[in-house]
């Protein structure tokens, strides 16, 4: 199993990266985390070889005082040459709660990410459609065309999709190249296998946004625990190793605001699952 992936055909990254969603707060609606702890976690992630960070301008604490993009810029700018920063646009968060934005909302969102990250061009921008479940049957063409136009302007290097089905992926690929897809997928939720298979066939990165369940599913169940005992590992480490073993296009971006959890997650790189392990986890 190779440990690297060529994103978009030209950006070589480790298949185990870092998600920034948990940096501003431990859980939605919870209290803000200490910003200095977030900066420390980011610096340590890069020290440990992380070269792919996933973020969004709307990753912020409930009161807006701690923002993931700001922490990334403060901790890591000027950025290492090999660091790939992915972000996402689409949802709009306001006083009335989250809603799905339209094509006209995408330029301001892209510009907000450029400003908050201190960049002239974004490596990878995902178009997120819907808020939870993929909105089956809903066209994304107008929005993806707007994002593709920003790519043509040079504001974006590669385009991605988030929270989509196989039909959305095909619709988007008819408009512009798709470098990556982010869906809800992990060892306890394999509903999006058809999208993973489509990505595998096309050489498109498949990057689950909840590789460890996102606090919404029980990863630590008997099968991963059994395999974890064999390897002297944790069930979470096995869940990450399982994901990377599924397909050469599968990437993982576990997020945390804890140094201990960061180091535990990244240690999953060293785990090679056997055929027996994979059979137990099937």
C-alpha positions in Angstrom: 0.0 0.0 0.0 1.5 3.3 -1.1 1.6 6.0 1.5 1.2 8.9 -1.0 -1.3 10.1 -3.5 -0.9 12.6 -6.4 -3.8 14.9 -6.0 -5.0 16.3 -9.3 -2.1 14.6 -10.9 0.4 17.2 -9.7 0.4 17.5 -5.9 2.0 14.6 -4.1 0.6 14.3 -0.5 0.6 11.8 2.3 -2.6 9.8 2.4 -3.0 10.6 6.1 -3.6 14.3 6.6 -5.3 16.6 9.1 -8.8 18.0 9.4 -9.1 21.5 11.1 -12.8 21.4 12.0 -12.1 20.5 15.7 -9.5 23.3 16.2 -11.9 26.1 17.1 -14.2 24.0 19.4 -14.4 20.4 20.5 -18.0 20.0 19.4 -20.6 22.2 17.6 -22.0 24.8 20.0 -19.3 24.0 22.6 -17.0 26.6 24.2 -14.0 27.9 22.1 -10.7 26.1 22.4 -7.6 27.8 23.5 -6.1 29.3 20.2 -2.5 28.7 21.3 -3.3 24.9 21.7 -4.7 24.9 18.1 -1.5 26.6 16.8 0.6 24.1 18.7 -1.3 21.1 17.3 -0.9 22.5 13.7 2.8 23.0 14.1 3.2 19.5 15.5 1.2 18.0 12.7 3.6 19.5 10.1 6.6 18.4 12.2 5.2 14.8 12.0 4.9 15.0 8.2 1.4 16.2 7.6 1.3 17.9 4.2 -2.4 18.0 3.6 -4.7 20.2 5.8 -8.4 20.3 5.3 -10.3 23.4 6.5 -13.1 25.9 5.7 -13.7 29.6 6.4 -16.8 28.6 8.3 -14.9 26.4 10.7 -15.1 28.7 13.7 -16.3 28.7 17.3 -19.9 29.5 18.0 -19.0 33.1 19.1 -16.6 33.5 16.1 -13.6 34.2 18.4 -11.6 31.2 17.2 -11.3 30.4 13.5 -9.5 27.5 11.9 -8.2 29.5 8.9 -6.8 32.2 11.2 -5.0 29.6 13.3 -3.6 27.9 10.2 -2.2 31.2 8.9 -0.8 32.2 12.3 0.8 28.9 13.0 2.2 27.9 9.6 2.6 31.0 7.4 4.8 31.4 5.5 3.7 27.9 4.4 6.0 25.0 3.7 6.4 24.5 -0.1 4.9 21.0 0.1 1.9 21.9 2.2 -1.5 21.5 0.5 -4.4 23.3 2.0 -7.9 22.3 1.0 -11.0 24.2 1.8 -14.7 24.1 1.0 -17.5 26.5 0.0 -21.2 26.3 -0.4 -23.0 26.4 2.9 -23.8 29.8 4.4 -24.0 30.2 8.2 -26.0 33.0 9.6 -28.3 34.0 12.5 -31.1 31.9 11.1 -28.9 28.8 10.9 -27.1 27.2 8.0 -28.5 27.2 4.5 -27.2 26.2 1.1 -25.7 29.1 -1.0 -26.1 29.6 -4.7 -23.6 30.2 -7.5 -23.4 33.9 -6.8 -22.3 33.2 -3.2 -19.2 31.2 -4.2 -16.8 34.1 -5.3 -17.2 35.9 -1.9 -16.6 32.6 -0.1 -13.5 31.8 -2.1 -12.2 35.3 -1.6 -12.9 35.0 2.2 -10.8 31.8 2.3 -7.9 33.4 0.3 -7.9 36.4 2.8 -8.2 34.4 6.0 -5.5 31.9 4.9 -3.3 34.6 3.4 -3.0 32.9 0.0 -3.2 34.1 -3.6 -4.5 30.7 -4.8 -6.2 27.9 -3.1 -4.8 24.4 -3.7 -8.2 22.6 -3.6 -11.7 23.9 -3.1 -14.6 21.6 -2.5 -18.2 22.5 -3.5 -20.3 21.3 -0.7 -23.9 20.7 -1.6 -26.6 20.0 1.0 -25.9 20.1 4.7 -26.1 16.5 5.9 -27.4 13.8 3.4 -26.4 14.2 -0.3 -29.3 15.9 -2.0 -30.1 13.2 -4.6 -31.4 14.5 -7.9 -30.4 18.1 -7.3 -28.3 19.6 -10.0 -25.0 21.2 -9.0 -24.1 22.4 -12.6 -24.6 26.1 -12.1 -22.6 26.2 -8.9 -19.8 24.0 -10.2 -19.6 26.1 -13.4 -19.2 29.2 -11.2 -16.4 27.5 -9.2 -14.8 26.3 -12.5 -14.7 29.9 -13.7 -12.8 30.9 -10.6 -10.3 28.1 -11.3 -9.9 29.5 -14.8 -9.1 32.9 -13.2 -6.3 31.3 -11.3 -7.9 31.6 -7.8 -8.1 27.8 -7.4 -5.8 25.1 -8.5 -8.0 22.0 -8.2 -11.8 21.5 -7.7 -13.5 19.0 -5.5 -17.0 17.9 -4.4 -18.5 17.2 -1.0 -21.7 15.5 0.1 -22.5 14.2 -3.4 -23.7 11.0 -5.1 -22.3 9.3 -8.2 -24.7 11.3 -10.4 -23.4 14.6 -9.0 -19.8 13.4 -9.7 -20.6 12.5 -13.3 -22.4 15.9 -13.8 -19.5 17.8 -12.4 -16.9 15.9 -14.4 -18.7 16.9 -17.6 -18.0 20.6 -16.7 -14.4 20.5 -15.3 -11.9 18.1 -13.8 -12.7 16.8 -10.2 -9.6 16.1 -8.1 -11.3 14.9 -4.9 -14.6 14.0 -3.3 -15.5 14.4 0.4 -18.4 12.3 1.8 -19.4 10.8 5.1 -17.7 7.4 5.2 -16.0 5.4 7.8 -15.8 1.8 9.1 -19.2 2.1 10.7 -20.9 3.8 7.7 -20.1 2.4 4.3 -23.2 3.7 2.5 -21.1 5.8 0.0 -19.2 2.8 -1.4 -20.5 3.5 -4.9 -18.9 6.9 -4.8 -15.7 5.4 -3.6 -15.7 2.9 -6.4 -16.4 5.7 -9.0 -13.4 7.6 -7.6 -11.2 4.6 -7.6 -12.0 3.9 -11.3 -11.3 7.6 -12.2 -8.2 8.1 -10.0 -10.0 10.8 -8.0 -9.2 11.2 -4.3 -11.9 10.0 -1.9 -11.5 11.9 1.4 -14.1 11.0 4.0 -14.9 14.1 6.2 -15.7 11.8 9.2 -13.0 9.1 8.9 -13.6 8.3 12.6 -17.3 8.8 12.7 -17.3 12.5 13.7 -18.8 11.6 17.1 -21.9 10.4 15.4 -21.1 6.7 15.2 -19.4 4.0 17.4 -16.0 3.2 15.8 -14.8 1.2 18.9 -16.9 -1.9 18.3 -15.8 -5.6 18.6 -14.3 -6.1 15.1 -11.9 -3.1 15.2 -11.1 -3.8 18.9 -10.2 -7.4 18.0 -7.8 -6.3 15.2 -6.4 -3.5 17.4 -5.5 -6.0 20.1 -3.5 -8.0 17.4 -1.5 -4.9 16.4 -1.1 -3.3 19.9 -3.1 -0.4 18.5 -6.3 1.5 19.2 -9.6 0.9 17.4 -9.4 4.4 16.0 -6.0 3.6 14.5 -7.4 0.4 13.0 -10.3 2.4 11.5 -7.9 4.7 9.8 -5.7 1.9 8.5 -8.8 0.1 7.2 -9.8 3.2 5.3 -6.4 3.5 3.6 -6.4 -0.2 2.8 -9.8 0.1 0.9 -8.5 1.9 -2.2 -5.3 3.6 -3.4 -7.4 6.8 -3.8 -8.7 6.8 -0.2 -7.2 9.6 2.0 -8.0 10.3 5.7 -8.1 13.7 7.4 -8.8 12.9 11.1 -9.2 16.1 13.0 -8.5 16.9 16.6 -7.6 19.8 19.0 -5.4 17.4 21.1 -1.7 16.7 20.7 -2.2 13.2 22.1 -4.9 12.4 19.7 -2.9 13.9 16.8 0.0 11.6 17.5 -2.2 8.6 18.0 -4.0 9.3 14.6 -0.7 9.8 12.7 0.8 6.6 14.2 -1.8 4.7 12.1 0.5 5.2 9.1 2.7 2.4 10.5 -0.1 -0.2 10.6 -0.4 -2.7 7.7 -3.5 -4.8 7.9 -3.3 -8.5 7.0 -5.8 -10.4 4.9 -7.1 -11.9 8.2 -7.6 -8.4 9.6 -9.5 -7.2 6.5 -11.7 -10.3 6.6 -12.5 -9.5 10.3 -13.3 -5.9 9.3 -15.3 -6.7 6.2 
